[in-house]
Amino acid sequence: MQFNRRQILKAGLAGSALMLAASPASALVKITVTAGEFIPLPIAIPDFGSTDPTFGREVAEIVRANLRRSGLFNMVDPANLPMQTGNVGASPDFAAWRATGADALVMGQVERGGTIQSSVRVWDTQAAAQVVGSSYSTDPASWRRIAHIVSDAIYASLTGEGGYFDTRIVYVAESGPKANRTKRLAVMDQDGANSQFITDGRTLSLTPRFSPNQQMLTYMNYEAGNPQVYLLDMASGRQQSIGSFGQMTFSPRFSPDGATLAFSVEQGGNTNIYAMPISGGQPTQLTSGAAIDTGPSYSPDGSQIAFESDRGGSQQIYIMGAGGGGAQRVSYGEGSYATPVWSPKGNYIAFTKQSGGQFHVGIMKPDGSGERILVSSFHAEGPTWAPNGLVLMYFSDPGGDDGPRLYSVDVFGRNNQVVPTGSYASDPAWSPLLN
């Protein structure tokens, strides 16, 4: 049975309050965030049923870990459950599950074969009603994906928002002594698993960004000595420069349809933003003048570009039409602003801010109102959005002999945590949901 009223999510950043509500009738399952408290949803997830019990346990543990890291769910200790392995084909003993403190219950079945097949049912224990029931499949070579797909389904059914677990992160993996680090592009699952290098570190590679269909990356490469924008085909590994248009090209980012690349060009002491089709050709200049204009980021509908510029004397965030011209300043807080990134929903722009001797990662509405600092530290920058627009990733360097690491935080500045990587890491970019 589906909910007879639509799950809702109400967010009031100004009051620092969030309510996620899902209910089939009078019993309301609520997750509430306020300035002083955070009440995660108690959820029980026994091991998934399987002809291979070890496999069922592994998949369930990945699901538990995903939901736990979201900060919205409190896992009931599996050791305290009425049954250690779930039965997706039976109706639960709701009284027994309520006695564990669980407001939600997940039963799953998973099997290996020509494909990985999984069936999942999510229950509201208070209302004794099913929230969702469905089946999923994936390629055996990427079996962890089934756990991420299931996690997204659970997250969506209980919050009314899209999930973000079946995604990947591209980033710069750093190794070696601090004064001479090797920096290679790497890609991994959002939980840090399945990490693999994309470039060999022979030349410096920075600021990787996914294309919307995830078939390509764009990044800055020092192959020719000066930084130049490159494209890389993820399937073949083939990489090539987009062309030589100035002394340096950098800060690339794809348009929402993936057909256009916006980037900065430094030439003759001036830095301006250009756009060109990824199929090639001559770029179109979008800004002009003696200022340093860089860091372009398209709005989700492709109609506008946010960017950073020092045209007013200090580094600030501006917005212009995708065709250029008519830029309007939107950041007016104390300090300098950089790295603007439009959220997937279009309701916020994430940024890096430097003020008071510290770095800050924050968000603001596209008109500059509602500025909110999420994290502050000695050095934190480079925010990137999860596809549901509720979580960001960034990198932070504590200074000294240590190196940068990746972190994630939600839009309320809560649940700030390290993202595991096999090395020091910087410049993350979050993919859309995998196909």
MODA-V238844 format. One record per backbone hydrogen bond with DSSP energy under -0.5 kcal/mol. NH is the residue of the N-H (numbers start at 0). CO is the residue of the C=O. E is the energy in kcal/mol with one decimal. If there is no record, write none. Layout:
# MODA-V238844
nh=(NH	NH)
co=(CO	CO)
e=(E	E)
This chain:
# MODA-V238844
nh=(7	9	10	11	14	15	16	17	18	19	20	20	21	24	28	28	29	30	31	32	33	38	39	40	41	42	43	45	46	47	48	52	54	55	56	57	58	59	60	61	62	63	64	65	66	67	68	69	70	70	71	72	73	74	75	79	80	85	89	93	95	96	97	98	99	100	101	102	103	104	105	106	108	109	110	115	116	116	117	118	119	120	121	122	123	124	124	125	127	128	130	131	133	135	137	141	142	144	145	146	146	147	148	149	150	151	152	153	154	155	156	157	158	159	166	168	169	170	171	172	172	173	174	179	180	181	183	183	185	186	187	188	189	191	195	197	198	204	205	208	210	213	216	217	218	219	220	221	223	224	227	229	230	231	232	233	233	234	236	239	241	244	246	247	248	249	252	254	257	260	261	262	263	264	265	266	266	269	270	271	273	274	275	277	279	283	285	286	292	292	293	293	296	298	301	304	305	306	307	308	309	311	312	315	317	318	319	320	321	323	324	327	329	330	335	336	337	340	342	345	348	349	350	351	352	353	354	354	357	358	359	360	361	362	363	364	367	371	373	374	376	380	383	385	388	391	392	393	394	395	396	401	404	405	406	407	408	409	410	412	416	418	419	423	424	425	428	430	433)
co=(20	18	8	16	11	12	11	32	9	30	7	18	28	26	21	26	27	19	38	17	36	31	37	71	39	73	103	105	83	55	107	50	51	51	52	53	54	55	56	57	58	59	60	61	62	63	64	65	66	67	66	66	40	72	42	76	77	46	86	91	92	92	93	94	96	97	96	41	41	122	43	120	118	48	116	137	110	114	135	108	133	106	131	104	128	102	122	102	123	123	121	121	119	117	115	138	139	141	142	142	143	143	144	145	146	147	148	149	150	151	152	153	154	155	164	187	428	185	425	170	183	423	181	176	177	174	172	181	170	195	168	192	166	188	186	184	184	182	219	217	215	210	231	208	229	205	227	203	225	221	220	218	239	216	237	214	231	214	232	230	228	242	265	265	226	263	261	259	254	275	252	273	249	271	247	264	269	266	290	264	262	283	260	258	276	274	272	272	270	290	291	307	305	303	298	319	296	317	293	315	291	313	309	308	306	327	304	324	302	320	285	318	316	316	353	314	351	349	347	342	363	340	361	337	359	335	352	357	354	376	352	374	350	371	348	368	364	362	360	360	358	394	392	390	385	408	383	406	380	404	378	398	395	418	393	416	391	413	389	409	407	405	417	173	403	171	169	167	165)
e=(-1.7	-2.0	-0.5	-2.9	-0.5	-1.0	-2.2	-2.0	-2.1	-2.1	-2.1	-0.6	-1.7	-0.6	-1.8	-0.5	-0.7	-1.9	-0.8	-2.7	-2.9	-2.3	-0.7	-2.6	-0.5	-2.5	-2.4	-0.7	-2.4	-1.5	-3.0	-0.5	-0.6	-2.1	-2.2	-2.3	-2.5	-1.9	-2.2	-1.8	-2.0	-2.7	-2.5	-2.5	-2.3	-2.6	-2.4	-1.2	-0.5	-1.3	-0.5	-0.7	-2.7	-0.6	-2.5	-2.3	-1.3	-3.0	-1.3	-1.3	-0.5	-1.8	-2.8	-1.6	-0.9	-1.7	-1.2	-2.1	-1.4	-2.2	-2.4	-2.6	-2.4	-2.6	-2.5	-3.1	-2.2	-0.6	-2.9	-2.2	-2.8	-2.6	-3.0	-3.1	-3.3	-1.4	-0.8	-0.7	-1.0	-1.7	-3.7	-1.3	-2.4	-3.1	-1.6	-1.7	-1.0	-1.8	-1.4	-0.6	-0.7	-1.5	-3.1	-2.3	-2.2	-2.3	-1.9	-2.4	-2.8	-2.7	-2.2	-1.7	-1.6	-2.2	-1.9	-3.0	-2.3	-2.6	-3.0	-0.7	-3.3	-2.9	-2.0	-1.6	-0.6	-3.0	-2.5	-0.5	-2.6	-2.4	-2.1	-3.1	-1.7	-2.4	-2.3	-3.4	-1.3	-0.7	-2.6	-2.2	-2.3	-1.9	-2.2	-2.2	-1.7	-2.8	-3.0	-2.2	-0.5	-1.9	-2.2	-2.8	-2.7	-2.6	-3.0	-2.5	-0.6	-0.5	-2.6	-2.3	-2.2	-0.7	-1.4	-1.5	-2.0	-2.0	-2.0	-2.4	-1.8	-2.9	-2.7	-2.3	-3.2	-2.8	-2.8	-0.6	-2.8	-1.7	-1.2	-2.1	-3.1	-1.9	-2.0	-2.2	-1.7	-3.6	-3.2	-1.3	-2.1	-0.8	-0.5	-2.5	-2.1	-2.4	-2.2	-2.9	-3.0	-2.5	-2.9	-2.4	-0.9	-0.5	-2.3	-2.7	-3.0	-2.1	-2.3	-1.0	-2.5	-2.3	-1.2	-2.6	-2.8	-1.2	-2.0	-2.8	-2.7	-2.2	-3.0	-1.1	-3.0	-2.9	-2.3	-2.7	-3.1	-2.5	-0.5	-2.0	-1.9	-2.6	-2.7	-2.2	-2.1	-2.3	-1.6	-3.0	-2.8	-2.8	-2.8	-1.7	-2.2	-2.5	-2.1	-2.9	-2.1	-3.0	-2.5	-2.3	-2.5	-2.3	-2.3	-1.2	-2.2	-0.5	-2.7	-2.5	-2.4	-2.4	-1.8	-2.2	-2.2	-2.8	-0.6	-1.2	-2.4	-1.9	-2.0	-2.6	-2.6)
